[in-house]
Amino acid sequence: MTKTRSFWISLCLINLCIVAFFGFCLRSKILFTIPFVNYRNFLSAHSHFAFSGWAGLALMTLLIYDVLPGSLSQKKIYQRILAGVEISSLGMALTFPFFGYNAITIFFSTLYIVVAVVFAYVFLKDVLSVSLHKTIKLLCFTAIASLIVSFLGTLGLVYILFAQYNNSILYRDSIYVFLHFQYNGFFTVAVFALAFNYLIQKGNTITKNGRLFSLFLCLSIVPSLFLALLWHNLVLFYVFAAIGCLLMILSLVFLLSFLRQLSHKIVFASSFVRVFWVFTILSFCLKMLLNIGTIFPQLGNAVYGDRPVIIGFLHLVFLGFLTFYIFSVILQSDRFIPHTTSAGYPFVLFSAGIIANEIVLMLQGLGVLLKTSSPVFMWLLWATAIMLFSGALLIVLSRYRLVRAQKKPY
């Protein structure tokens, strides 16, 4: 692992800790009187910083240093891009809690979009110029294209804010466009670009099943958007949504076939890494099944109309799928964290918080649907928030102790 790569990943972990802190504040605000915490503003800070400071920075870092050869990844432009991502992210984290949506926070949000567009141009140009497996190029292109398209949703929200245009339809559609192309596009496809590239580097072959999975996954992104737009009750939207479901089913079938072929060929640095890979795949499969299931009105209304279920689904991708994979990458890196049981405890605590959070949110969602909701769920979610923040903080402290012990500044 290069020193620069290690530095940026360390920074990503600090950002994850900040995201978890915001989450803890939000859960605490629900239960206790905390005058200085404005729930809406903290929620904006939590979500924006999670997208940019954690997921965005982590994926860009890994795409740069794990996909591109050293001669390209060490270019100064990438250091400036990652610095721009961090500056814009911290700007949002520091201003949203106090000001909410205003000129300052929109400036930092816009700065992140500009930096992301620059990254897209430079990175894709480099990807096309080097010798990479065609599947990796397809996944990288689709992931970055999804990132850029997702900003159309952001622009829609900015237009509503500045024009004071009270159109709930445009607002709702803008939110869904942004979330869909971030979660089901950029996050998901980028993870598989990294995972497949890792498999190739370890001497594995991307078989026909792996190539077909990648193709159908990429093709499913646009039509599956209409699963979130079925509330318009347009026949054409149902047709596109059905096509998206079919493509997702095919991609899932080919992925499982591909993984079955590789099950005895993948070598992991430790049992922790293997567990995180398994959790990553399980989270992805559950995400896909929930996506496919939303074409049925009952489940669709639950996913898009039941707040706990919505939050649970978003965290399933954000914390389950994405974070589990990034943890596996961190633990796989020889110089980052020692492969000892004690060093893995913070990751276990954070992962337990993820799983507990998902279970409680789903139970709470069922309670809302069945009209048997209980206030105990709020206390349980507060407990999971403590687990997540404590786990993230311990991960950062573990990293700090390792750096001091080795006396190797990164």
C-alpha positions as CSV (number, residue, x, y, z in Angstrom):
1,M,0.0,0.0,0.0
2,T,1.4,3.4,-1.0
3,K,1.7,6.1,1.7
4,T,-0.6,8.4,-0.2
5,R,-3.3,5.7,-0.5
6,S,-2.9,4.8,3.1
7,F,-3.3,8.5,4.1
8,W,-6.5,9.0,2.1
9,I,-8.0,5.8,3.5
10,S,-7.1,6.8,7.0
11,L,-8.9,10.1,6.3
12,C,-11.9,8.2,5.1
13,L,-12.1,6.3,8.4
14,I,-12.0,9.6,10.3
15,N,-14.9,10.8,8.1
16,L,-16.8,7.6,8.8
17,C,-16.4,8.4,12.5
18,I,-17.8,11.9,11.9
19,V,-20.8,10.4,10.0
20,A,-21.5,8.0,12.9
21,F,-21.3,10.9,15.4
22,F,-23.9,12.8,13.4
23,G,-26.1,9.7,13.4
24,F,-25.7,9.4,17.2
25,C,-26.7,13.0,17.6
26,L,-29.8,12.5,15.5
27,R,-30.9,9.4,17.5
28,S,-30.2,11.3,20.8
29,K,-32.2,14.3,19.7
30,I,-35.3,12.0,19.2
31,L,-35.1,10.8,22.8
32,F,-33.6,13.8,24.7
33,T,-33.9,17.6,24.7
34,I,-30.7,18.9,23.1
35,P,-31.2,22.6,22.3
36,F,-28.1,23.0,20.1
37,V,-29.0,20.1,17.8
38,N,-31.4,21.2,15.0
39,Y,-32.6,17.8,13.8
40,R,-33.2,18.9,10.2
41,N,-29.9,20.6,9.8
42,F,-28.0,17.7,11.4
43,L,-29.8,15.3,9.2
44,S,-28.6,17.3,6.1
45,A,-25.0,17.3,7.5
46,H,-25.2,13.6,8.2
47,S,-26.5,12.6,4.7
48,H,-24.3,15.0,2.7
49,F,-21.1,14.2,4.6
50,A,-21.9,10.4,4.3
51,F,-22.2,10.7,0.5
52,S,-19.2,12.8,-0.1
53,G,-16.8,12.5,2.9
54,W,-17.2,8.7,3.4
55,A,-18.6,6.9,0.3
56,G,-17.4,9.4,-2.3
57,L,-13.9,9.9,-1.0
58,A,-13.4,6.2,-0.2
59,L,-14.6,5.0,-3.7
60,M,-12.6,7.6,-5.5
61,T,-9.5,6.8,-3.5
62,L,-9.8,3.0,-4.2
63,L,-10.6,3.5,-7.9
64,I,-7.5,5.7,-8.3
65,Y,-5.0,3.6,-6.4
66,D,-6.4,0.1,-7.0
67,V,-7.5,0.3,-10.6
68,L,-5.0,2.6,-12.2
69,P,-1.3,1.7,-12.5
70,G,1.2,3.6,-10.2
71,S,2.4,5.8,-13.0
72,L,-1.1,7.3,-13.3
73,S,-2.4,7.1,-9.8
74,Q,0.5,9.2,-8.5
75,K,-0.4,12.2,-10.7
76,K,-0.7,15.4,-8.8
77,I,-4.2,16.1,-10.2
78,Y,-5.6,13.2,-8.2
79,Q,-4.2,14.5,-5.0
80,R,-5.8,17.8,-5.7
81,I,-9.1,16.1,-6.6
82,L,-9.2,14.1,-3.4
83,A,-8.2,17.3,-1.4
84,G,-11.1,19.1,-3.1
85,V,-13.5,16.3,-2.1
86,E,-12.3,16.5,1.5
87,I,-12.5,20.3,1.7
88,S,-16.0,20.4,0.2
89,S,-17.2,17.6,2.4
90,L,-15.8,19.2,5.6
91,G,-17.3,22.4,4.5
92,M,-20.8,20.8,4.4
93,A,-20.2,19.0,7.7
94,L,-19.3,22.2,9.5
95,T,-21.9,24.5,8.0
96,F,-25.1,22.4,7.6
97,P,-25.6,21.8,11.4
98,F,-25.7,25.6,11.9
99,F,-27.2,27.1,8.7
100,G,-29.1,24.3,7.0
101,Y,-29.6,25.0,3.3
102,N,-28.2,28.5,2.5
103,A,-25.7,30.1,0.2
104,I,-22.7,28.7,2.2
105,T,-23.8,25.1,2.3
106,I,-24.9,25.2,-1.4
107,F,-21.4,26.6,-2.3
108,F,-19.7,23.6,-0.7
109,S,-22.3,21.2,-2.2
110,T,-21.6,22.7,-5.6
111,L,-17.9,22.6,-5.1
112,Y,-18.2,18.8,-4.5
113,I,-20.1,18.4,-7.7
114,V,-17.5,20.4,-9.7
115,V,-14.6,18.3,-8.2
116,A,-16.5,15.1,-8.9
117,V,-17.0,16.1,-12.6
118,V,-13.3,16.8,-12.9
119,F,-12.5,13.4,-11.3
120,A,-14.9,11.8,-13.8
121,Y,-13.1,13.4,-16.8
122,V,-9.6,12.7,-15.6
123,F,-10.2,9.1,-14.3
124,L,-12.2,7.9,-17.3
125,K,-9.6,9.4,-19.6
126,D,-6.9,7.4,-17.8
127,V,-9.0,4.2,-17.7
128,L,-9.4,4.3,-21.5
129,S,-5.7,4.9,-22.0
130,V,-4.5,1.8,-20.0
131,S,-4.7,-1.9,-20.6
132,L,-7.6,-3.1,-18.4
133,H,-10.0,-6.0,-18.7
134,K,-13.0,-4.9,-20.8
135,T,-15.4,-5.8,-17.9
136,I,-13.4,-3.5,-15.5
137,K,-13.6,-0.6,-18.1
138,L,-17.4,-1.2,-18.5
139,L,-18.0,-1.1,-14.7
140,C,-15.8,1.9,-14.2
141,F,-17.4,3.9,-17.0
142,T,-20.9,3.0,-15.7
143,A,-20.1,3.8,-12.1
144,I,-18.7,7.2,-13.0
145,A,-21.5,8.0,-15.5
146,S,-24.0,7.2,-12.7
147,L,-22.3,9.5,-10.4
148,I,-22.6,12.4,-12.9
149,V,-26.2,11.6,-13.8
150,S,-27.1,11.6,-10.1
151,F,-26.3,15.3,-9.9
152,L,-29.3,16.0,-12.1
153,G,-31.4,15.3,-9.0
154,T,-29.2,17.7,-7.0
155,L,-29.7,20.4,-9.6
156,G,-33.5,19.8,-9.4
157,L,-33.4,20.4,-5.7
158,V,-31.3,23.6,-6.1
159,Y,-33.8,24.9,-8.6
160,I,-36.7,24.3,-6.3
161,L,-34.9,26.0,-3.4
162,F,-33.8,29.1,-5.3
163,A,-36.9,29.5,-7.4
164,Q,-39.1,28.8,-4.4
165,Y,-41.0,26.4,-6.6
166,N,-43.4,24.4,-4.5
167,N,-43.7,21.4,-6.7
168,S,-43.8,18.2,-4.6
169,I,-43.7,16.0,-7.7
170,L,-40.4,17.6,-8.9
171,Y,-39.0,17.5,-5.4
172,R,-39.8,13.8,-5.0
173,D,-38.5,12.8,-8.4
174,S,-35.3,14.8,-7.9
175,I,-34.6,12.9,-4.6
176,Y,-35.3,9.6,-6.2
177,V,-33.0,10.3,-9.2
178,F,-30.2,11.3,-7.0
179,L,-30.5,8.4,-4.6
180,H,-31.0,5.8,-7.3
181,F,-28.0,6.7,-9.4
182,Q,-25.8,7.1,-6.3
183,Y,-26.9,3.9,-4.5
184,N,-27.8,1.5,-7.4
185,G,-25.4,3.2,-9.8
186,F,-22.2,4.7,-8.5
187,F,-21.9,2.8,-5.1
188,T,-22.9,-0.6,-6.4
189,V,-21.1,-0.7,-9.7
190,A,-17.9,0.9,-8.3
191,V,-17.7,-1.8,-5.6
192,F,-17.9,-4.5,-8.3
193,A,-15.3,-2.7,-10.5
194,L,-12.9,-2.8,-7.5
195,A,-13.8,-6.4,-6.5
196,F,-13.4,-7.8,-10.0
197,N,-10.2,-5.9,-10.5
198,Y,-8.9,-7.4,-7.3
199,L,-9.8,-10.9,-8.5
200,I,-8.0,-10.4,-11.7
201,Q,-4.9,-9.1,-9.9
202,K,-4.9,-12.3,-7.8
203,G,-4.8,-14.4,-10.9
204,N,-8.5,-15.2,-11.3
205,T,-10.4,-15.1,-14.6
206,I,-13.6,-13.2,-15.2
207,T,-15.6,-15.9,-16.7
208,K,-18.6,-15.6,-19.1
209,N,-20.9,-15.6,-16.0
210,G,-19.0,-12.7,-14.5
211,R,-19.0,-10.7,-17.8
212,L,-22.8,-11.3,-18.2
213,F,-23.4,-10.2,-14.6
214,S,-21.5,-7.0,-15.2
215,L,-23.4,-6.3,-18.5
216,F,-26.9,-6.9,-17.1
217,L,-26.1,-5.0,-13.9
218,C,-25.0,-1.9,-16.0
219,L,-28.0,-2.2,-18.3
220,S,-30.4,-2.4,-15.4
221,I,-29.5,0.9,-13.9
222,V,-31.6,3.2,-16.1
223,P,-34.8,1.1,-16.4
224,S,-34.8,0.2,-12.7
225,L,-35.0,3.9,-11.9
226,F,-38.7,3.7,-12.8
227,L,-39.3,1.4,-9.8
228,A,-39.0,4.6,-7.7
229,L,-41.4,6.4,-10.1
230,L,-44.3,4.0,-10.2
231,W,-46.3,6.3,-8.0
232,H,-46.9,8.4,-11.2
233,N,-49.2,5.5,-12.3
234,L,-48.0,5.6,-16.0
235,V,-48.2,2.4,-18.0
236,L,-44.9,3.2,-19.7
237,F,-43.1,3.5,-16.3
238,Y,-44.4,0.0,-15.4
239,V,-42.9,-1.4,-18.6
240,F,-39.5,0.2,-18.0
241,A,-39.6,-1.0,-14.3
242,A,-40.4,-4.5,-15.5
243,I,-37.5,-4.5,-17.9
244,G,-35.3,-3.3,-15.0
245,C,-36.5,-6.1,-12.8
246,L,-35.7,-8.7,-15.5
247,L,-32.2,-7.4,-16.0
248,M,-31.6,-7.3,-12.2
249,I,-32.8,-10.9,-11.9
250,L,-30.5,-12.0,-14.7
251,S,-27.6,-10.1,-13.2
252,L,-28.2,-11.8,-9.8
253,V,-28.4,-15.3,-11.4
254,F,-25.1,-14.8,-13.2
255,L,-23.4,-13.3,-10.2
256,L,-24.2,-16.3,-8.0
257,S,-23.1,-18.7,-10.8
258,F,-19.8,-16.7,-11.1
259,L,-19.2,-16.8,-7.4
260,R,-19.9,-20.5,-7.2
261,Q,-17.1,-21.0,-9.8
262,L,-14.7,-18.9,-7.7
263,S,-15.7,-20.1,-4.2
264,H,-12.5,-22.2,-3.7
265,K,-10.1,-19.9,-5.7
266,I,-10.3,-16.7,-3.7
267,V,-7.5,-16.3,-1.2
268,F,-8.2,-13.9,1.7
269,A,-5.7,-12.3,4.0
270,S,-7.7,-13.3,7.1
271,S,-11.0,-14.8,8.3
272,F,-12.2,-11.2,8.9
273,V,-11.8,-10.4,5.2
274,R,-13.7,-13.5,4.2
275,V,-16.6,-12.6,6.5
276,F,-16.8,-9.1,5.2
277,W,-16.8,-10.4,1.6
278,V,-19.7,-12.7,2.5
279,F,-21.6,-9.9,4.2
280,T,-21.0,-7.7,1.2
281,I,-22.5,-10.3,-1.2
282,L,-25.4,-11.0,1.2
283,S,-26.2,-7.2,1.5
284,F,-26.1,-6.9,-2.3
285,C,-28.4,-9.9,-2.8
286,L,-30.9,-8.5,-0.3
287,K,-30.7,-5.1,-1.9
288,M,-31.5,-6.5,-5.3
289,L,-34.4,-8.6,-4.0
290,L,-35.9,-5.6,-2.3
291,N,-35.4,-3.6,-5.5
292,I,-37.1,-6.2,-7.6
293,G,-39.9,-6.7,-5.1
294,T,-40.9,-3.0,-5.2
295,I,-42.6,-3.6,-8.6
296,F,-45.4,-5.2,-6.5
297,P,-47.6,-2.4,-5.1
298,Q,-47.7,-3.6,-1.5
299,L,-43.9,-3.9,-1.1
300,G,-43.3,-0.8,-3.2
301,N,-45.6,1.3,-1.0
302,A,-43.9,-0.1,2.1
303,V,-40.3,0.7,0.8
304,Y,-41.1,4.2,-0.5
305,G,-43.8,5.1,2.0
306,D,-42.6,3.7,5.3
307,R,-39.9,5.9,6.8
308,P,-38.2,3.2,8.9
309,V,-38.1,0.9,5.8
310,I,-36.7,3.7,3.6
311,I,-33.9,4.4,6.2
312,G,-33.3,0.7,6.6
313,F,-32.9,0.2,2.8
314,L,-30.6,3.2,2.4
315,H,-28.4,2.0,5.3
316,L,-28.4,-1.5,3.9
317,V,-26.6,-0.2,0.8
318,F,-24.6,2.5,2.6
319,L,-23.5,0.6,5.8
320,G,-24.1,-3.0,4.7
321,F,-22.9,-3.4,1.1
322,L,-20.5,-0.5,0.7
323,T,-19.0,-0.3,4.1
324,F,-18.5,-4.1,4.5
325,Y,-16.6,-4.1,1.2
326,I,-14.4,-1.1,2.1
327,F,-13.6,-2.8,5.4
328,S,-12.5,-6.0,3.6
329,V,-10.2,-3.8,1.4
330,I,-8.7,-2.2,4.5
331,L,-8.1,-5.5,6.3
332,Q,-6.7,-7.0,3.1
333,S,-4.0,-4.3,3.0
334,D,-0.9,-5.7,4.7
335,R,0.4,-2.4,6.0
336,F,-2.8,-0.9,7.2
337,I,-4.0,-2.9,10.2
338,P,-2.4,-6.0,11.6
339,H,-4.3,-9.3,11.1
340,T,-4.8,-10.0,14.8
341,T,-8.0,-10.8,16.6
342,S,-7.8,-7.8,18.9
343,A,-7.3,-5.5,15.9
344,G,-10.4,-6.8,14.4
345,Y,-12.6,-6.1,17.4
346,P,-13.5,-2.5,16.4
347,F,-14.6,-3.8,13.0
348,V,-16.7,-6.5,14.7
349,L,-18.4,-3.9,16.9
350,F,-19.2,-1.6,14.0
351,S,-20.5,-4.5,11.9
352,A,-22.6,-5.7,14.8
353,G,-24.0,-2.2,15.0
354,I,-24.8,-2.4,11.2
355,I,-26.7,-5.7,11.5
356,A,-28.5,-4.6,14.7
357,N,-29.5,-1.3,13.1
358,E,-31.0,-3.1,10.0
359,I,-32.9,-5.6,12.2
360,V,-34.4,-2.9,14.4
361,L,-35.3,-0.7,11.4
362,M,-37.1,-3.5,9.6
363,L,-38.9,-4.5,12.8
364,Q,-39.9,-0.9,13.3
365,G,-41.1,-0.7,9.7
366,L,-43.2,-3.8,10.2
367,G,-44.6,-2.3,13.4
368,V,-45.7,0.8,11.4
369,L,-47.4,-1.4,8.7
370,L,-49.1,-3.6,11.3
371,K,-49.9,-0.6,13.5
372,T,-48.1,-2.2,16.4
373,S,-45.3,0.3,16.7
374,S,-43.5,0.6,20.1
375,P,-41.4,3.5,21.5
376,V,-38.8,0.8,22.5
377,F,-37.6,0.9,18.9
378,M,-36.3,4.4,19.4
379,W,-34.2,3.3,22.4
380,L,-32.9,0.3,20.4
381,L,-31.9,2.5,17.5
382,W,-30.1,4.8,19.9
383,A,-28.2,1.8,21.2
384,T,-27.2,0.8,17.7
385,A,-26.1,4.4,17.1
386,I,-23.8,4.1,20.1
387,M,-22.4,0.8,18.7
388,L,-21.7,2.4,15.3
389,F,-20.0,5.5,16.7
390,S,-18.0,3.5,19.3
391,G,-16.9,1.1,16.6
392,A,-15.9,3.8,14.2
393,L,-14.0,5.7,16.9
394,L,-12.1,2.5,18.0
395,I,-11.2,1.8,14.3
396,V,-9.7,5.3,14.1
397,L,-7.8,4.9,17.4
398,S,-6.6,1.5,16.3
399,R,-5.2,3.1,13.2
400,Y,-3.6,5.9,15.2
401,R,-1.9,3.5,17.6
402,L,-0.5,1.4,14.8
403,V,1.0,4.5,13.1
404,R,2.6,5.5,16.4
405,A,3.9,2.0,17.1
406,Q,5.5,1.7,13.7
407,K,6.7,5.3,13.6
408,K,5.9,5.4,9.9
409,P,3.9,8.6,9.0
410,Y,1.6,8.0,6.1
